[in-house]
Amino acid sequence: MHRISTLRRTGAALFALLITFALLAGTAQATKVPRVMAALGDSITRAYNTTGNGCPTGPGLDCPKNSWATGTNPAVDSFRERLDAISPQPLTAYNDAVSGARAINLLSQAETAASQDPDFVLIEIGANDACATNPGPTPTATFREQVRSALEALVAGNKQVYIQLMSIPDINNLRTIFTEPPDQNALLRWELFHVCQGLLANPTSTEPADEARREAFREQVMAYNQALAEVCAEFKRCIWDEEAVFDSTFTTADVATVQNTGGLPIKPFTEVPVFGSGNPNSTADYFHPSVSGQAKLAEAAWSTTFNDWRRRSGALAHSG
């Protein structure tokens, strides 16, 4: 009975996915489940600073097996794993993201992905653009053009490619969950590791200038998300997440902390104290998603595809 129920759920998911792509393509005859997917973006998609057996795998603190997009860790249940589970054919997945990337780097990633001939591409970009302090955040108009150029490169490589753009998280929530009450590990590591200082400098200050800086940061993230939505709307086969990631709530467990992030016996981690309980020499930066956070991103991405199907099929049903 359980096997029959599982088969029914798998069949329903496959049917919904096919309908999604059929509505995007405008014809059901040409619709197939993707056989090759690629993921573009930054350290979020590389699962930077996540923990687990064998992590990090590199480069640096990357551990892409924990990626929300292409990972293979069952605890994450990535988009790739969910897609593979309902696909009638083997799925090939590429993680072309690069930790530290900004929108200006997205074009080169898209060109790499285009050479892999993907049917489906996931993109998460913009956090590093917002966090930049020297010379400052990427201007919104520039960000928009950089993202557009990347999507154009993907389409030039394969006019049938489906693209799914994910919104930037509401990063300001990080400051809230780690300063109310103040977490000494977070405060110290934000300063020592120079973590997103456009937002997290002087994190407990209530001075008007600091409050205004934080609000300007959030407004910049929202402006980027609006630009992502507008660019996506220009491409027939682009799915926008309708700010599913931005609207997602996250807790301290969803972020890399000394409690959930392992350690490395190298500098600077050996020189950073751990207040209270936690892993010695932890690489935690109190910024990047933990394995739990990656799982939430995977769910937001997967839900986006099917919410898009519901929206489009609903609109179709009411169009007469």
Wavefront OBJ file of the C-alpha trace (Angstrom):
o trace
v 0.000 0.000 0.000
v 2.878 2.382 0.874
v 4.568 1.601 -2.454
v 1.355 2.384 -4.350
v 1.005 5.679 -2.458
v 4.627 6.589 -3.246
v 4.140 5.766 -6.915
v 1.026 7.923 -7.023
v 2.852 10.873 -5.455
v 5.757 10.438 -7.873
v 3.376 10.241 -10.808
v 1.525 13.359 -9.663
v 4.782 15.284 -9.273
v 5.973 14.204 -12.709
v 2.634 15.184 -14.263
v 2.719 18.611 -12.584
v 6.305 19.200 -13.708
v 5.445 18.307 -17.288
v 2.455 20.659 -17.211
v 4.670 23.445 -15.867
v 7.129 23.093 -18.735
v 4.330 22.626 -21.264
v 2.729 25.903 -20.207
v 6.085 27.677 -20.392
v 6.839 26.205 -23.796
v 3.369 26.707 -25.159
v 3.122 23.160 -26.455
v 2.741 19.879 -24.585
v 4.160 17.846 -27.461
v 7.658 19.213 -26.942
v 7.678 18.738 -23.179
v 10.121 16.353 -21.502
v 11.556 16.073 -18.023
v 15.029 17.710 -18.026
v 17.911 15.311 -18.628
v 20.651 17.846 -17.859
v 20.482 20.623 -15.264
v 22.942 23.272 -14.144
v 23.088 25.583 -11.143
v 24.657 29.042 -11.189
v 25.369 31.524 -8.445
v 27.586 32.034 -5.427
v 28.591 30.385 -2.159
v 24.974 29.624 -1.255
v 24.713 27.265 -4.226
v 28.176 25.854 -3.470
v 26.958 25.020 0.072
v 29.909 26.941 1.473
v 30.615 26.311 5.158
v 28.144 23.469 5.516
v 29.254 20.529 7.601
v 29.113 16.765 7.307
v 31.204 13.709 6.572
v 33.990 14.666 4.173
v 33.246 18.410 4.245
v 34.669 20.679 3.076
v 35.454 19.195 -0.316
v 36.759 22.474 -1.744
v 37.722 24.740 -3.142
v 37.951 26.504 0.195
v 35.024 25.683 2.466
v 32.744 24.585 -0.389
v 30.840 21.339 0.094
v 28.523 21.075 -2.937
v 27.166 17.675 -1.919
v 25.065 19.741 0.533
v 23.842 22.190 -2.125
v 20.139 23.038 -2.244
v 20.371 22.853 -6.042
v 22.593 19.903 -6.992
v 23.525 18.204 -3.729
v 23.313 14.496 -2.972
v 22.975 14.650 0.831
v 19.599 13.066 1.750
v 19.281 15.545 4.641
v 19.045 18.370 2.091
v 16.796 16.620 -0.461
v 18.047 18.955 -3.175
v 16.215 20.022 -6.302
v 18.452 17.653 -8.247
v 17.510 14.676 -6.024
v 13.795 15.467 -6.243
v 13.959 15.830 -10.004
v 15.987 12.662 -10.368
v 13.401 10.756 -8.300
v 10.600 11.486 -10.786
v 12.652 11.369 -13.973
v 12.271 8.331 -16.233
v 15.880 8.792 -17.357
v 19.189 9.453 -15.570
v 19.740 13.114 -14.699
v 23.087 14.858 -15.123
v 23.647 17.851 -12.850
v 26.390 20.499 -12.962
v 27.180 22.985 -10.209
v 28.798 25.912 -12.017
v 28.405 28.376 -9.139
v 31.499 30.027 -7.651
v 31.827 31.160 -4.052
v 32.185 34.910 -3.841
v 30.534 35.484 -7.217
v 28.566 38.621 -7.974
v 26.219 39.285 -10.867
v 29.164 40.426 -12.981
v 30.494 36.839 -12.799
v 27.202 35.261 -13.850
v 27.853 35.583 -17.584
v 30.980 33.401 -17.465
v 29.064 30.811 -15.445
v 26.239 30.902 -17.990
v 28.704 30.394 -20.833
v 30.115 27.372 -19.017
v 26.628 26.018 -18.431
v 25.622 26.591 -22.060
v 28.494 24.353 -23.141
v 26.977 21.581 -20.998
v 23.713 21.756 -22.977
v 21.311 21.915 -20.006
v 17.537 21.678 -20.319
v 17.047 23.417 -16.965
v 19.111 26.023 -15.070
v 18.703 27.219 -11.476
v 20.136 30.605 -10.497
v 20.647 32.209 -7.066
v 22.670 35.449 -7.178
v 22.884 38.846 -5.530
v 23.895 38.469 -1.881
v 27.520 39.424 -2.573
v 26.398 42.392 -4.671
v 24.414 43.683 -1.702
v 27.169 42.975 0.844
v 29.917 44.732 -1.124
v 31.472 47.677 0.734
v 34.357 48.647 -1.525
v 33.281 50.520 -3.532
v 29.744 49.538 -2.461
v 26.725 47.564 -3.651
v 26.364 46.975 -7.372
v 24.026 49.627 -8.844
v 20.621 48.083 -9.502
v 20.642 48.970 -13.202
v 24.052 47.354 -13.607
v 22.904 44.279 -11.706
v 19.870 43.985 -13.997
v 21.985 44.140 -17.156
v 24.491 41.613 -15.829
v 21.746 39.109 -15.050
v 20.075 39.735 -18.411
v 23.347 39.056 -20.230
v 23.679 35.716 -18.461
v 20.153 34.654 -19.380
v 20.743 35.709 -22.981
v 23.848 33.500 -23.086
v 21.860 30.529 -21.789
v 19.130 31.026 -24.371
v 21.675 31.537 -27.151
v 23.123 28.158 -26.245
v 19.748 26.419 -26.176
v 16.527 28.201 -27.113
v 14.553 25.450 -25.343
v 16.268 25.875 -21.956
v 14.129 26.493 -18.878
v 15.533 28.952 -16.335
v 14.451 29.342 -12.718
v 15.516 32.499 -10.881
v 15.503 32.481 -7.092
v 15.197 35.619 -4.983
v 17.866 36.849 -2.578
v 17.132 35.970 1.067
v 16.024 38.666 3.499
v 19.533 38.859 4.920
v 18.579 41.474 7.511
v 16.923 38.671 9.464
v 20.408 37.377 10.303
v 21.116 40.411 12.418
v 17.756 40.060 14.147
v 18.076 36.404 15.155
v 21.643 36.780 16.418
v 21.312 40.119 18.250
v 17.989 39.599 20.022
v 19.535 38.552 22.367
v 23.153 39.135 21.305
v 25.100 35.982 20.422
v 28.741 36.573 21.289
v 29.977 34.000 18.785
v 28.097 35.728 15.958
v 29.233 39.221 16.943
v 32.884 38.172 17.149
v 32.943 36.218 13.889
v 31.110 38.866 11.895
v 33.849 41.293 12.896
v 36.869 38.995 12.610
v 35.823 37.456 9.284
v 34.502 40.783 7.899
v 31.125 39.191 7.160
v 28.796 41.348 5.050
v 29.815 44.554 6.764
v 27.359 46.596 4.734
v 24.746 45.065 7.010
v 26.568 43.535 9.972
v 29.029 46.246 11.010
v 28.196 47.560 14.492
v 25.376 45.013 14.715
v 24.066 46.021 18.163
v 24.241 49.765 17.580
v 21.024 51.768 17.704
v 22.617 54.926 16.341
v 20.507 56.527 13.576
v 23.304 56.162 11.008
v 23.585 52.413 11.635
v 19.819 51.948 11.569
v 19.643 53.853 8.277
v 22.473 51.771 6.793
v 20.653 48.532 7.623
v 17.410 49.792 6.143
v 19.239 50.901 2.981
v 20.757 47.424 2.757
v 17.328 45.777 2.883
v 15.964 48.197 0.300
v 18.885 47.289 -1.984
v 18.128 43.576 -1.673
v 14.486 44.276 -2.483
v 15.521 46.353 -5.502
v 17.686 43.486 -6.764
v 14.791 41.083 -6.342
v 12.562 43.396 -8.346
v 15.212 43.519 -11.068
v 15.418 39.713 -11.104
v 11.642 39.482 -11.493
v 11.645 41.996 -14.344
v 14.456 40.273 -16.225
v 12.842 36.869 -15.815
v 9.593 38.226 -17.264
v 11.455 39.060 -20.483
v 12.160 35.371 -21.146
v 9.303 33.040 -22.039
v 10.862 30.001 -20.372
v 11.938 31.732 -17.162
v 10.303 30.951 -13.819
v 10.548 33.542 -11.017
v 10.181 32.325 -7.437
v 7.800 35.189 -6.541
v 10.183 35.978 -3.633
v 9.731 32.542 -2.074
v 13.308 32.633 -0.738
v 13.068 36.248 0.429
v 9.840 35.476 2.276
v 11.172 32.268 3.862
v 11.667 32.383 7.602
v 14.843 30.937 9.044
v 16.123 30.245 12.525
v 19.569 30.042 14.088
v 19.596 26.316 13.247
v 19.405 27.200 9.542
v 22.647 29.221 9.673
v 26.265 28.093 10.111
v 26.880 28.361 13.868
v 29.472 26.864 16.204
v 26.847 24.337 17.285
v 26.198 22.903 13.792
v 29.425 23.633 11.913
v 32.561 21.528 12.294
v 36.078 22.741 12.873
v 39.420 22.799 11.085
v 42.736 22.759 12.991
v 44.157 25.674 11.019
v 44.382 29.423 11.409
v 42.358 31.551 11.849
v 39.865 29.050 13.287
v 42.266 27.794 15.964
v 42.575 31.367 17.235
v 38.865 32.159 17.528
v 37.309 31.342 20.909
v 33.989 29.551 21.198
v 31.647 30.999 23.789
v 29.483 28.376 25.461
v 28.925 25.009 23.811
v 30.126 24.419 20.300
v 32.626 22.687 18.045
v 36.295 23.538 18.687
v 37.938 25.431 15.804
v 34.528 25.806 14.151
v 34.546 27.512 10.747
v 31.077 28.973 11.433
v 30.535 32.466 10.046
v 26.916 33.018 11.176
v 26.033 33.967 7.628
v 25.849 31.008 5.257
v 23.029 28.440 5.325
v 23.630 25.276 7.328
v 22.517 21.881 6.025
v 19.097 22.687 7.486
v 19.113 26.045 5.711
v 20.075 24.391 2.431
v 17.094 22.038 2.849
v 14.775 25.038 3.215
v 16.181 26.567 0.033
v 15.625 23.279 -1.797
v 12.001 23.230 -0.676
v 11.487 26.847 -1.776
v 12.956 26.079 -5.201
v 10.930 22.905 -5.675
v 7.723 24.587 -4.543
v 8.366 27.446 -6.960
v 8.168 25.137 -9.958
v 4.827 23.730 -8.906
v 3.413 27.050 -7.694
v 4.271 28.422 -11.135
v 2.333 25.545 -12.679
v -0.680 26.247 -10.459
v -0.593 29.954 -11.271
v -0.264 29.407 -15.005
v -2.814 26.601 -15.176
v -5.229 28.674 -13.086
v -4.823 31.648 -15.367
v -5.276 29.368 -18.354
v -8.445 27.911 -16.869
v -9.942 31.354 -16.376
v -8.999 32.677 -19.775
v -12.095 31.139 -21.374
l 1 2 3 4 5 6 7 8 9 10 11 12 13 14 15 16 17 18 19 20 21 22 23 24 25 26 27 28 29 30 31 32 33 34 35 36 37 38 39 40 41 42 43 44 45 46 47 48 49 50 51 52 53 54 55 56 57 58 59 60 61 62 63 64 65 66 67 68 69 70 71 72 73 74 75 76 77 78 79 80 81 82 83 84 85 86 87 88 89 90 91 92 93 94 95 96 97 98 99 100 101 102 103 104 105 106 107 108 109 110 111 112 113 114 115 116 117 118 119 120 121 122 123 124 125 126 127 128 129 130 131 132 133 134 135 136 137 138 139 140 141 142 143 144 145 146 147 148 149 150 151 152 153 154 155 156 157 158 159 160 161 162 163 164 165 166 167 168 169 170 171 172 173 174 175 176 177 178 179 180 181 182 183 184 185 186 187 188 189 190 191 192 193 194 195 196 197 198 199 200 201 202 203 204 205 206 207 208 209 210 211 212 213 214 215 216 217 218 219 220 221 222 223 224 225 226 227 228 229 230 231 232 233 234 235 236 237 238 239 240 241 242 243 244 245 246 247 248 249 250 251 252 253 254 255 256 257 258 259 260 261 262 263 264 265 266 267 268 269 270 271 272 273 274 275 276 277 278 279 280 281 282 283 284 285 286 287 288 289 290 291 292 293 294 295 296 297 298 299 300 301 302 303 304 305 306 307 308 309 310 311 312 313 314 315 316 317 318 319 320
